[in-house]
Amino acid sequence: MTKHLDRELDRLRRELVDQMGIVEQMIQTSVRSLLERCTDMADRVIESDVDVDNNEIRIEEECLKLLALHQPVATDMRWLITVVKVNSDLERMADLACNISERAKALAFYPLFPVPDEFHEMVVAANSMVRTALDSFVDRDSQKAREVIGADEAVDDLNRILIGRLHQDMKRDPEQIEPAVHCFSASRHLERIADLAENIAEDVIYLIEGDIVRHQHGLLESETPPIKTD
């Protein structure tokens, strides 16, 4: 029974890693589609969401089946619980990537609208958070997970600065209101992706150390250097 469970867990791990790759690519392509005003890229992201949804359901069903059939304990049970949570966060990330792609398609009608520099900085920081969060799960590295948690505040700050700048642009030039609103929405979606990366990092710490670290970020961030984004 143990060998059979080990094989099933290994297969489930491979499926989740594949899902991670798809979702990470969707996020990267969605922000590229917005920055480059490429509707073809945006359409590819949106089309990919069906596969992510189907994968999410299958992975969750497999987790529930293994929990019911094998009744794992200790590390195996904690791993399956973490997979269920990470799987859900990945699906939500994919949805947000689709939302960014929709904003990209809308912004394509405003090729002269300048996307603020803060959005570019947010893209780099959020992509780094996602990559490090996923790596922390694959590598079972709680230090990497803590780096993700420590990086979230910088993304939040950039989002606030960006929103303030867009508000100023809209007041100064009413013709900028519609494209600025699309950019504002994309920024909020990207900030939410960073939050979900942070959720995954929290789950990794629970997986490795058995500690629930939600609402303890002040302590974690004081002990952790920020992620390098260069």
Sequence and secondary structure as in RCSB ss.txt:
>XXXX:A:sequence
MTKHLDRELDRLRRELVDQMGIVEQMIQTSVRSLLERCTDMADRVIESDVDVDNNEIRIEEECLKLLALHQPVAT
DMRWLITVVKVNSDLERMADLACNISERAKALAFYPLFPVPDEFHEMVVAANSMVRTALDSFVDRDSQKAREVIG
ADEAVDDLNRILIGRLHQDMKRDPEQIEPAVHCFSASRHLERIADLAENIAEDVIYLIEGDIVRHQHGLLESETP
PIKTD
>XXXX:A:secstr
 HHHHHHHHHHHHHHHHHHHHHHHHHHHHHHHHHHTT HHHHHHHHHHHHHHHHHHHHHHHHHHHHHHHH   HH
HHHHHHHHHHHHHHHHHHHHHHHHHHHHHHHHTT TT    HHHHHHHHHHHHHHHHHHHHHHHT HHHHHHHHH
HHHHHHHHHHHHHHHHHHHHHH GGGHHHHHHHHHHHHHHHHHHHHHHHHHHHHHHHHH    TT HHHHHHTS 
     
